[in-house]
Amino acid sequence: MTTSQHPPPHPPSEPPHRRGPGGRNNPDPQGVHDFTEESWDSHGGGHGHAPGGGNGHSHAHSHGPAAPVSRHLRRVIAAILIPFAAAVVVGLMVLWPGGVPSHERSGVGFDRQSQQATVTDVAAVDCASVNASGGASAGGTSIAEGSSPSQVSGDTCKKATVRVDTGKDKGRTFTEIVQPDQTRQLHQGDKVVVSYEPSAPKDLQYSVTDVNRGFPMALLAGIFAVAVVVVGRMRGVMALVALAVSFLLLNLFVLPAILQGSNPLLVAVVGSSAIMLIALYMCHGLSARTSVAVLGTLISLSLIGVLGTLFIGWAALTGNTDDSTGLIHGLYPHIDMSGLLLAGVIIGSLGVLDDVTVTQTSAVWELHEANPSMSWRDLYRAGIRIGRDHIASVVNTLVLAYAGAALPLLLLFSIAQSSVATVANSELVAEEIVRTLVGSIGLVASVPVTTALAALVVSADRRETGTAPAEVPARGGRGRRRRR
């Protein structure tokens, strides 16, 4: 009976190598340098042999993309991003508002006191008799918003009894007449929002202004959060946290700072930069890949800011084009409305820019992983081919998003049979055109800029970390693939 002795899996003087397709032992493309801390520890840790024969220990975590192996590249990226992050922090500290400034309520639109209420009873009444008897002034009743008194005999109106559920008058009831031509009809049990006007006669201080949509909106938000977590797992959780941080920055910094009188453009730049840094690094990890995406986003945002400033001024856009902006200008005349328009362009473009830059950076990194011998020019050409498809879809998405938001306005112009030139020249439409085109130019520019940055970074890292795959002699054994 004979016994066979199996040789050790790796000779003592040689590092392990990865097994290629078909079970063949292929050389490690990066030589001994391929065994970074992350690749070694992601398989449980161990000991590796240095070129001089000494033993080295490696410890790291396997989740998320790692920083470049090259210390020089890490220093270059840090030299750019650390001062930028410091400037953003200083900007937040300098511009941080002391809260929303107080003002006298105008009682118009959203600038009025409101409470939650419930419709407790609805009864049918004759419209002619109600309106002829004084309507809003008889018996403490009021005519609901969005309706006009109907005097046609036989028309049936609704007399709704509404109970106030919040505020100092909780439990108080009032009645409201709902006309048959009113878009929003009231039914018993409906949850509604009522406005309160303290200067009005006591019987007419409350009136129904809207439906309470809190529950369906909260349910939809819950479904969205569950879907993101189920599909994205931990990455989805971090995305939700980043989304919450973005809303906090908008509500605690951007909006109050603008209302306090700070320059809207400066506030938007600082706020969007803070959102960008927090969201990208929180969702995608502290790595060279994310840092390249941040740099690409920053350059593209700068271009959007320059083009927006130039063309908003050149087209003489005031930013005061509807009831909401008119109310803001009336309450806070010191706010620069054209600057507010530009701030909206920058913040609105940020979300789509993040998507484009992260996708392009990831594409270049994966191309490099698939073929480490590719030069930066080859990486750029391959990445830009992916980017062209991305450009077409993203620009179309942005244009359709703005068109969908302005659909009622476009329909109004169509009814009026206005020419395309007349419609485009009106400030209301020209504002959306400038917003769309400036944002789209920034998106288009972000593709070649980010792709070039990513190609340069991964190529420089490869040149400094090892030799090309063909230059390394084949040796037996099995290794582990490095992750970036």
Disulfide bonds with the S-S distance in Angstrom:
Cys127-Cys157 1.77
